């Protein structure tokens, strides 16, 4: 396994870049492709991958047009095109392993803990439909070409390098630095499982190293309300900030995960504490703000 090359499609994105940094720190050979180098939306956009992917290569599919760029039919079609063209390419250029970074968005909101056996229900957003379609396309090609496939469904990820500013820790951190304020919908009652980027990359590395196949949810197994995240942030930030409450747009829903399958695959894995994760994210973002790095990518997670 150590001699296998890692190819990351979408290596300039939030998760892709963090994965590249982590694998390079491990001493692995990593080749990254951005949309400029390989536009997966076009059938001929994968030509740069010729001669790069073979049976000694691990392909990590992290390319996606995220929801912050518009949850539209157009972005759905682009995301499906990327997955479809990659699936077709891999059938004729099979790697040693393919890792598909999907999303927990494929599940509907429910009271019971979510497991990998929970029926998917991606109809809520075009993004979720695209993610599940990508899973299906890659599964079909993996079966046809005997490619070991690992589908990962991470919950909401936060930490240094985020560019999406999604509601939750990422948005709270930026608002605290920019305006010394956090804006909560309602009282912030919704409970979610928040995954630190440093933990995500360590989990992916462990799962790739173990050559795990199938579907695995990436979550901590502990759900906290957005209000609890803000209180945790108060213990981390070295100055006062205020909390404002916005009218709620949607009904309150909660989401929690049963991570028994993940725990079996990565025994003994220790998640970063919420305080340490928020502290590191805050310090990285503040340092990046001072240096003028708008993406908050420096110096990056150490986990």
N, C-alpha and C positions, 0 to 999 in steps of 0.2 A: 503493500500500500504506500509506503513513503516515497517510492519512486514515481508514483502516478502524478501526472501533470493535472493541474486544476484549471479549467477554462470557465470563466465567469462571464455570462452574457448579461449585460447591464451592470458593469463594474463601476460605473460612475454614480449610481444611485445610492440612496441611504444605506440599504442593506448590502448591496453589491460591493461598495467601497469598503465597508467594515469587514466583510468577509475576505477581501483581497489583502487588507492590512494584516488580518489575523493569520491567514495561511502563509504569507510572506514572513511573518515573525517566526513561524514554525519551521522556516527553511524550505518550504515547498515551492516548486516551480509554478507560477501563476501567470496565466495569459488572460487579459481582460479585453472585452469587446464592448464598446459603446454603440449607440444607434448610428453614430457617424461612421464608425468603422465597419459595422455590419447591420444594415437596416433590415431587420427581420420582417418588416411589413411587406417587403418585396420578394418574390420568388427567387430572384437572382441576388438578393442581399446577403445570402449566406456563402457566397463564393469565397470571401476571405477565410472561411473556416476549413476550406479544402486543405488537406495536408496537416491540419492542426489537431483534428479529433480522430482518435483511433482507439483500439481496445486497451490502451494504457492511459486513457484520459477520463477524468471525472468532469462532466458538464453540469454546471449549476445555472439553471434558468431563472435569473432574477429580473429579466427585462419586463417592464410593464408601464403602461400609461396610467398613473395613479388618479384617484378620485379628485384630488385637488386641482387637476387640470381639466376637469369636466366629466361628470358621470352621464355621458351621452351615448346615443347609438353609434356615433362615429368612433368614439374611443373604444367601445365594445368591439366593433369590427376590426379596428387596428390591433387590439390585444389578441383577438382570436386569430387574426392573420399571422401574427408573430408566432403563436403557439403552433398553428397548422404548418407553417413553413419549416419550423424547427423539427416538428415531428416527421415530416416527409424527409428532411435532410438526414436525420438520425437513422432512419431505416436503411439508408445506403452508406452511412458512415457511423456504424454503431460504436459507442464509447464503452468503457468499462462500467460506468455507472452514470445515471442521469438523476439530478436532483431538481425537482420542480418546487419553487417557492410559491405556494398558493396563499390562502388567507382564511381566517376563521369567519370571514364574511359569507362563506358558503353555507353556514348554519343559520337557522332562524333563531330569533329570541325565544327563550324558553326558561322555565323555572328549574327544571331538572339539570343536573350537571351534564355537560357536553362531553361525549367520548368520540373516538373515531368511528364508532358504530352508530352514532346519532345520524338519522337521515338528513341528507343535505336539502336545503331549501333556498337556493340562491336568487330567487325572483325579486328580492327587495331592491337591488341596484344592478345597473348594467355591469359595474365592476365585478360584483359577485358572480354574475352569469359568465363573464369572461374568464374568471379564475377557474370556475368549475369546468367550463368547456376546455380550457387548457389542460387540466388534469386528464380529462377523458381522451383528448387527442394524443397526449403523450403516453397514456396507458395502452392505447391501441397500437401505437408504433413500437412500444417497448415489448409488447407481446409478440408482434410480428418479427422483430429482429432479436429477440431474446436479450433485451437490455435490462439489467437490474434498475428498477425505478423506485425512487424515494420521493413521496409527495409530503411536503411539510406545510402545515396550516398554522402559522403563527398568529397569536392574538395581537392587539395593538402594541407596536414597538415604539420605544422612546429612547432618547439619548443623543450624544454628540453626533453631528452630521445630518440630523433630520432637516429636511427642506420642505416638509409638507405642512407643518404647523397645525396638525389635526387637533381637535378638541381633546384635552387631557393634558398629561404631563408636558408634552412638547409645547403646546400653546401656552400653558401656564408659565413655563420657564421663560419663554420669550417675552411674555407680557410683564412679568416681574422685572426683567432687566430693562425693557423699553419704557415702561410706564409705572412701574412699582404698583401694579394692580393685577388681580386675577378676576376674570369674569366667569361666573358659574351660571348654568341654566338651572332655574329653580333654586333648590338648596343643595344641589350636587349629590342627590340621593343615589343615583345609578351606580351600581357596583360592576366593576370591570376587572379583568385580569390584565395587568400592565407588565409587559416584558421588556427588560432592559437590553439594549443592543449588544452590550458586552456579553450578556448571557446567551443571547441568540447565536452569536458567532461561535461561542464555545460549544453550544449544543450541536450546531451543524457540523462542526469539526469532529466531535465525538461520534456522531451518527455516520458520517462519511467514513471515518476511520474503521468503524465496526461493520461497514458495508450493509447497513440496515436497508431493507426494502419494505414497500407497503406505504401506508399512510400513518403519519404521526402528527398529533397536535403539539404545538410548541406554546406552552403556557407555564405559569408558576404553580397553578393549583390554588392560589389565594386571590380572591377578588376583594377589591377595596373600592369604596365610594370615591367619587371625585372630590367630595368634601374632605375625606380622609387624606387624599393625596395633597390637598392644599395645606392641611395641618402639618403633614410631614414636611412639606416645603418650608413652612415657618420655622421648623427646627434646623433647617439647613442654611437658609439665606441669612446673611449677616446684617440685614436691615429690615425695617418694617415695610409691609405693603398692605394695601387694602383689598377687600373682596367685595365685588359688586355682584348683584343677582339679576339675571336677565329673565324675561318671560320664557317659560318653557315652550318649545316648539312641538315636541312629541311627548307621548305618555312615558312615564318612567318604566324602564325595563332593566333587568339584571342579567348578567352572564357569568357563569362559573364553569370550570373545567375539572374533570376527573383525569388526572395525568398519570394514571397507573401504567399505561403502555409506555409512555416516555420514561418513567422511572425504571421500568424493567430494562430499557435499552441503554440508559446512562446511569447505572447504579452509583450512588454516592455523590451525584452532582449537587453542588451547593450553589444556590442562587444568590446573587448580590442582594444585600438588604435594601429595602426601599430608600432608607436614608442615605446609604453610601452611593446608590445609583443616582439619586437626585442631586447629591452633592457633586459628584463627578460631572454630571451633565451640566449643572449650573456653572461650575468652574470652567469647563471647556467652552461653554457658550459665552460666558463673560469675557474670557481671554480672546475668543474669536471676534467678539464685538469690538474690543479695544484695538485689535489688529486689523479690523476692516474686513474680516472674512464673514460675509453675510450668511453663509451656510452653517456657520458654527462648527466647522470641521477640524479645527485645530485646538488642542493637540490630539484629540481623539481619545476613545476609550482605552483603558489599560487592561481591562479584563480579557 
